[in-house]
């Protein structure tokens, strides 16, 4: 094997897109025993506009403890659910555990 050729950013982005698949996912965002901050809804609206083919986001209260949480359905080009979870945490600003609220969970399935 020879040395890898240097490629431009555009070519690299094209190669990465080929590795991604069109994925549909249900996403639940919760913050432990507390309500999700309603201002996160605007961040998720921007996420849908910039990253998704189509998506829907809503705040709702759970039936058992009545905690406010976020439910989403998204369709986007991404390599895996694990990567989607990581991307959501970045958009929410929760990729640094010191800045994330206690008990935060992003569940993608």
HUWOSUL-V961652 format. One record per backbone hydrogen bond with DSSP energy under -1.0 kcal/mol. CO is the residue of the C=O (numbers start at 1). NH is the residue of the N-H. E is the energy in kcal/mol with one decimal. If there is no record, write none. Layout:
co->CO nh->NH e->E
co->CO nh->NH e->E
This chain:
co->8 nh->12 e->-2.4
co->9 nh->13 e->-2.7
co->10 nh->14 e->-2.2
co->11 nh->15 e->-2.3
co->12 nh->16 e->-2.4
co->13 nh->17 e->-2.2
co->14 nh->18 e->-1.6
co->15 nh->19 e->-1.0
co->21 nh->78 e->-2.4
co->23 nh->76 e->-2.3
co->25 nh->74 e->-2.4
co->26 nh->109 e->-2.4
co->27 nh->72 e->-2.7
co->28 nh->107 e->-3.0
co->29 nh->70 e->-2.4
co->30 nh->105 e->-2.5
co->31 nh->34 e->-2.6
co->37 nh->40 e->-2.2
co->38 nh->41 e->-1.6
co->40 nh->44 e->-2.3
co->41 nh->45 e->-1.8
co->42 nh->46 e->-1.9
co->43 nh->47 e->-2.1
co->44 nh->48 e->-2.4
co->45 nh->49 e->-2.2
co->46 nh->50 e->-2.4
co->47 nh->51 e->-3.0
co->48 nh->52 e->-1.3
co->54 nh->75 e->-2.4
co->56 nh->73 e->-2.2
co->58 nh->71 e->-2.8
co->60 nh->69 e->-2.8
co->67 nh->62 e->-1.9
co->68 nh->36 e->-2.1
co->69 nh->60 e->-2.6
co->70 nh->29 e->-2.5
co->71 nh->58 e->-2.5
co->72 nh->27 e->-2.8
co->73 nh->56 e->-2.4
co->74 nh->25 e->-2.6
co->75 nh->53 e->-3.1
co->75 nh->54 e->-1.5
co->76 nh->23 e->-3.4
co->78 nh->21 e->-1.7
co->80 nh->84 e->-1.9
co->81 nh->85 e->-2.4
co->82 nh->86 e->-1.8
co->83 nh->87 e->-2.5
co->84 nh->88 e->-2.6
co->85 nh->89 e->-2.1
co->86 nh->90 e->-1.9
co->87 nh->91 e->-2.4
co->88 nh->92 e->-2.4
co->89 nh->94 e->-2.9
co->96 nh->99 e->-2.0
co->96 nh->100 e->-1.2
co->101 nh->104 e->-1.5
co->103 nh->32 e->-2.4
co->105 nh->30 e->-2.3
co->107 nh->28 e->-2.4
